[in-house]
Amino acid sequence: SVIRTLAFLVEPVVYLTVWTTIAEQRGGEVVGLTTGAVSAYFVVWTMARIMTVVFTPYGFEWRIQRGDFNAQLLRPAHPIHYDLSFFAGYNLTALLTWLPVAVVLVVAFRPALSPRPLEVAVFAVAIWGAYLVRSMFLWALGMVSFWTTRASALFELYVVGELLFSGRLVPMDLMPATAQTSAAWLPFHWTFGFPTETLVLGMSNAESATGLAMQVLWTAVGAVVVAAGWARGGRGE
């Protein structure tokens, strides 16, 4: 668990180093974000990354190849409930590993972070909303394994969209206006960018409420897709 958590932290540390360097070379800010704000974004992003680890299509393919779904079909509950509870508990455990690393990142990069109590509360809800959105869509992608052996290829395509439109690769404020507009209507932004921005950039009450509503909407859409796919794939149709 410790090694895996540290491996997940490599990505945001690279982003931290690159973007804080760019901000410093541009006089202390980049497109309106100060070096401290950029640092704060990616420090908080590391927490979002840890908390949004979910069951992926790779695992789905592995279960089908090994025949593990045969036993899960005998259980009274839908298999997704097991995955949701397992990874929720796993992520909370991984979060304990993240805390000392976060202290090191704060000391090294000096983030500018001073959220209001309401923003902290919104973040606490939004991070679980992000977990649910990502869980639903990756579970839905995984179910493609019922009909093909290359669901992992779709996952890789999904990750490309996630990198471009979620705020995972770069804060959306640094992206072109067209990309920001597109991101607002896609599920990706509500898994990484929105939770991080609630704590770092500050939002109005209306913006926070809209973001949480979008998370509910995309969770519901994902749940419908999962239910429909399972109804057919689970019966071998």
C-alpha positions as CSV (number, residue, x, y, z in Angstrom):
1,S,0.0,0.0,0.0
2,V,2.8,2.4,0.9
3,I,4.7,1.7,-2.4
4,R,1.6,2.0,-4.5
5,T,0.7,5.3,-2.8
6,L,4.1,6.7,-3.4
7,A,3.9,5.6,-7.0
8,F,0.7,7.5,-7.5
9,L,2.4,10.6,-6.1
10,V,5.1,10.6,-8.8
11,E,2.7,12.1,-11.3
12,P,1.6,15.2,-9.3
13,V,5.1,15.9,-8.1
14,V,6.2,16.1,-11.7
15,Y,3.3,18.5,-12.4
16,L,4.2,20.5,-9.3
17,T,7.8,20.9,-10.4
18,V,7.0,21.8,-14.0
19,W,4.3,24.3,-13.4
20,T,5.8,26.1,-10.4
21,T,9.0,26.5,-12.4
22,I,7.0,28.0,-15.3
23,A,5.2,30.3,-12.9
24,E,8.5,31.5,-11.4
25,Q,10.0,32.1,-14.8
26,R,7.0,34.2,-15.8
27,G,7.4,36.5,-12.8
28,G,5.5,34.6,-10.2
29,E,2.3,33.7,-12.0
30,V,0.9,32.0,-15.0
31,V,-2.4,33.0,-16.6
32,G,-3.5,34.7,-13.4
33,L,-2.4,31.8,-11.0
34,T,0.4,32.7,-8.7
35,T,3.2,30.2,-7.9
36,G,1.5,29.6,-4.5
37,A,-1.8,28.9,-6.1
38,V,-0.3,26.5,-8.6
39,S,1.5,24.7,-5.8
40,A,-1.7,24.5,-3.7
41,Y,-3.6,23.1,-6.7
42,F,-1.3,20.2,-7.2
43,V,-0.8,19.5,-3.5
44,V,-4.5,19.2,-3.1
45,W,-4.6,17.3,-6.4
46,T,-2.4,14.6,-4.8
47,M,-5.2,14.0,-2.3
48,A,-7.8,13.9,-5.0
49,R,-5.7,11.4,-6.9
50,I,-5.4,9.1,-3.9
51,M,-9.1,9.3,-3.1
52,T,-10.3,8.5,-6.7
53,V,-8.5,5.2,-7.1
54,V,-11.3,2.9,-8.3
55,F,-11.8,-0.6,-9.9
56,T,-10.6,-0.3,-13.5
57,P,-11.3,-2.3,-16.8
58,Y,-7.9,-4.0,-16.3
59,G,-9.3,-5.7,-13.2
60,F,-12.6,-6.4,-15.0
61,E,-10.7,-8.3,-17.8
62,W,-8.7,-10.2,-15.2
63,R,-11.9,-11.3,-13.3
64,I,-13.6,-12.6,-16.5
65,Q,-10.5,-14.4,-17.7
66,R,-10.1,-16.1,-14.3
67,G,-13.8,-16.8,-14.0
68,D,-14.2,-14.9,-10.7
69,F,-17.5,-13.4,-11.7
70,N,-19.1,-16.9,-11.4
71,A,-18.8,-16.7,-7.6
72,Q,-19.9,-13.0,-7.5
73,L,-23.1,-13.9,-9.4
74,L,-24.1,-16.1,-6.5
75,R,-24.1,-13.2,-4.1
76,P,-27.3,-11.3,-3.3
77,A,-25.8,-7.9,-4.0
78,H,-24.6,-6.4,-7.2
79,P,-20.8,-6.8,-7.6
80,I,-20.3,-3.1,-7.9
81,H,-21.2,-2.7,-4.2
82,Y,-18.2,-4.8,-3.2
83,D,-15.9,-2.7,-5.4
84,L,-17.3,0.6,-4.1
85,S,-16.9,-0.4,-0.5
86,F,-13.5,-2.0,-1.0
87,F,-11.8,0.9,-2.8
88,A,-13.4,3.4,-0.5
89,G,-11.8,1.7,2.5
90,Y,-8.5,1.3,0.6
91,N,-8.4,4.9,-0.3
92,L,-9.0,6.1,3.3
93,T,-6.1,3.8,4.3
94,A,-3.9,5.2,1.6
95,L,-4.8,8.7,2.7
96,L,-2.9,8.1,6.0
97,T,0.2,7.3,3.9
98,W,-0.4,10.6,2.0
99,L,-0.4,12.8,5.0
100,P,3.4,12.8,5.8
101,V,4.1,13.2,2.1
102,A,1.7,16.2,2.0
103,V,3.7,17.8,4.8
104,V,6.9,17.4,2.8
105,L,5.2,18.9,-0.3
106,V,3.9,21.9,1.7
107,V,7.4,22.6,3.0
108,A,9.0,22.1,-0.4
109,F,6.6,24.1,-2.6
110,R,4.9,26.5,-0.1
111,P,1.3,26.4,-1.4
112,A,-1.0,29.4,-0.9
113,L,-4.0,27.7,0.7
114,S,-6.5,29.3,3.0
115,P,-10.0,27.9,2.4
116,R,-13.1,28.9,4.2
117,P,-14.9,26.3,6.4
118,L,-17.7,26.1,3.8
119,E,-15.2,25.3,1.1
120,V,-13.6,22.6,3.2
121,A,-17.1,21.1,3.7
122,V,-17.8,21.2,0.0
123,F,-14.5,19.6,-0.8
124,A,-15.3,16.8,1.7
125,V,-18.5,16.0,-0.2
126,A,-17.1,16.7,-3.7
127,I,-14.2,14.2,-3.2
128,W,-16.6,11.4,-2.6
129,G,-18.8,12.6,-5.5
130,A,-15.6,12.4,-7.7
131,Y,-15.1,8.8,-6.4
132,L,-18.6,7.8,-7.4
133,V,-18.5,9.4,-10.9
134,R,-15.1,7.8,-11.7
135,S,-16.3,4.4,-10.3
136,M,-19.4,4.3,-12.4
137,F,-17.8,5.2,-15.7
138,L,-14.8,2.9,-15.3
139,W,-17.1,0.0,-14.2
140,A,-19.2,0.7,-17.2
141,L,-16.1,0.6,-19.4
142,G,-15.0,-2.6,-17.7
143,M,-18.3,-4.3,-18.7
144,V,-17.3,-4.1,-22.3
145,S,-15.1,-7.1,-21.4
146,F,-18.3,-9.2,-21.5
147,W,-18.3,-8.8,-25.3
148,T,-14.6,-8.1,-26.2
149,T,-11.1,-8.8,-24.9
150,R,-9.9,-5.2,-25.5
151,A,-11.8,-3.2,-22.9
152,S,-8.5,-1.9,-21.6
153,A,-7.9,-0.1,-24.9
154,L,-11.1,1.9,-24.2
155,F,-9.8,2.7,-20.8
156,E,-6.6,4.1,-22.3
157,L,-8.8,6.3,-24.5
158,Y,-10.8,7.4,-21.5
159,V,-7.6,8.4,-19.7
160,V,-6.6,10.6,-22.6
161,G,-10.0,12.4,-22.2
162,E,-9.4,12.6,-18.5
163,L,-6.0,14.1,-18.9
164,L,-7.3,16.8,-21.3
165,F,-10.6,17.7,-19.6
166,S,-10.4,16.9,-15.9
167,G,-7.8,19.3,-14.6
168,R,-5.6,16.3,-14.0
169,L,-2.8,17.3,-16.3
170,V,-3.1,21.1,-15.9
171,P,-5.6,23.4,-14.0
172,M,-8.5,24.1,-16.4
173,D,-7.9,27.8,-15.9
174,L,-4.7,27.3,-17.9
175,M,-6.5,25.6,-20.8
176,P,-8.0,27.3,-23.8
177,A,-11.6,28.6,-23.4
178,T,-13.0,26.0,-25.8
179,A,-11.5,23.2,-23.7
180,Q,-12.9,24.8,-20.5
181,T,-16.4,25.0,-22.1
182,S,-16.2,21.3,-23.3
183,A,-15.0,20.2,-19.9
184,A,-18.0,21.7,-18.2
185,W,-20.3,19.3,-20.1
186,L,-18.2,16.2,-19.7
187,P,-17.8,13.9,-16.6
188,F,-14.0,14.2,-16.4
189,H,-13.8,17.7,-14.8
190,W,-16.0,16.7,-11.9
191,T,-13.6,13.9,-10.9
192,F,-10.4,16.0,-10.4
193,G,-10.7,19.6,-11.3
194,F,-13.9,20.5,-9.4
195,P,-13.0,19.0,-6.0
196,T,-9.5,20.5,-6.2
197,E,-10.8,24.0,-7.3
198,T,-13.3,24.1,-4.4
199,L,-10.5,24.1,-1.9
200,V,-7.8,26.0,-3.8
201,L,-9.4,28.6,-6.1
202,G,-12.5,29.4,-4.2
203,M,-16.0,29.3,-5.6
204,S,-19.3,31.1,-5.0
205,N,-22.1,29.2,-3.3
206,A,-23.9,28.9,-6.6
207,E,-20.8,27.5,-8.4
208,S,-20.3,24.9,-5.6
209,A,-23.9,23.9,-5.7
210,T,-23.8,23.5,-9.5
211,G,-20.6,21.4,-9.3
212,L,-22.2,19.1,-6.7
213,A,-25.3,18.8,-8.9
214,M,-23.2,17.9,-11.9
215,Q,-21.5,15.1,-9.8
216,V,-25.0,13.8,-8.9
217,L,-26.0,13.9,-12.5
218,W,-23.0,12.1,-13.9
219,T,-23.1,9.5,-11.1
220,A,-26.8,8.9,-12.0
221,V,-25.9,8.6,-15.7
222,G,-23.1,6.2,-14.9
223,A,-25.3,4.1,-12.7
224,V,-27.9,3.8,-15.5
225,V,-25.2,2.7,-18.0
226,V,-23.9,0.2,-15.4
227,A,-27.4,-1.2,-14.7
228,A,-28.2,-1.5,-18.4
229,G,-24.9,-3.2,-19.3
230,W,-25.1,-5.6,-16.4
231,A,-28.7,-6.6,-17.3
232,R,-27.4,-7.8,-20.6
233,G,-23.8,-8.8,-20.0
234,G,-24.6,-10.5,-16.7
235,R,-27.0,-12.8,-18.5
236,G,-24.5,-13.4,-21.3
237,E,-26.5,-11.6,-24.0
